[in-house]
Amino acid sequence: MEVLFNEQDIVDSVCIYIALKERIEPEQVEVDLELHPSLGITASTLALGRTARLHEQDIIDAVAVYLQGYHQFVANHLQVNLSFSEKNRFTASIQVLSNY
């Protein structure tokens, strides 16, 4: 099975990921996704007056945490691929791997 995320889904995942770490509400987190020339896809976050930069693996982890916490997927059974295009902006393709 494949799950597709648009840019807003990715941003929501990062908000939840940071909120869990900081023990705050997701609405208190601001996220800007960026395509960095040497780092790939990154996210700049602002929460509680502090900024942080998430790298691609952090964003992948955030998507997995979101799918596990809100939709009962098994995080270790997800293969998340982030991509960027001018047309679709930031997207994620998530392959749900077999439980066997």
VENRA-V359861 format. One record per backbone hydrogen bond with DSSP energy under -0.5 kcal/mol. CO is the residue of the C=O (numbers start at 1). NH is the residue of the N-H. E is the energy in kcal/mol with one decimal. If there is no record, write none. Layout:
# VENRA-V359861
CO,NH,E / CO,NH,E
This chain:
# VENRA-V359861
1,96,-3.0 / 3,94,-3.3 / 5,92,-2.1 / 6,10,-1.9 / 7,11,-2.5 / 8,12,-2.7 / 9,13,-2.1 / 10,14,-2.2 / 11,15,-2.5 / 12,16,-2.3 / 13,17,-2.4 / 14,18,-2.7 / 15,19,-2.4 / 16,20,-2.4 / 17,21,-1.7 / 18,22,-2.6 / 19,23,-1.2 / 19,24,-2.0 / 25,28,-2.2 / 26,29,-1.8 / 28,48,-0.5 / 30,46,-2.1 / 32,44,-2.8 / 34,36,-0.7 / 34,42,-2.8 / 36,40,-2.0 / 40,36,-3.4 / 42,34,-2.9 / 43,45,-0.5 / 43,54,-3.3 / 44,32,-2.4 / 45,52,-1.8 / 46,30,-2.4 / 47,50,-2.2 / 50,47,-2.6 / 52,45,-3.1 / 52,54,-0.5 / 54,43,-2.2 / 55,58,-0.5 / 55,59,-1.9 / 56,60,-2.4 / 57,61,-2.5 / 58,62,-2.2 / 59,63,-2.2 / 60,64,-2.2 / 61,65,-2.7 / 62,66,-2.4 / 63,67,-2.6 / 64,68,-2.3 / 65,69,-3.0 / 66,70,-2.7 / 67,71,-1.2 / 67,73,-1.9 / 68,72,-1.0 / 73,75,-0.7 / 74,77,-2.3 / 75,78,-1.5 / 77,97,-3.5 / 78,80,-0.6 / 79,95,-2.7 / 80,82,-0.5 / 81,93,-2.5 / 83,91,-2.4 / 85,89,-2.4 / 89,85,-1.6 / 91,83,-2.5 / 92,5,-3.0 / 92,94,-0.5 / 93,81,-2.4 / 93,95,-0.6 / 94,3,-2.8 / 94,96,-0.5 / 95,79,-2.4 / 95,97,-0.8
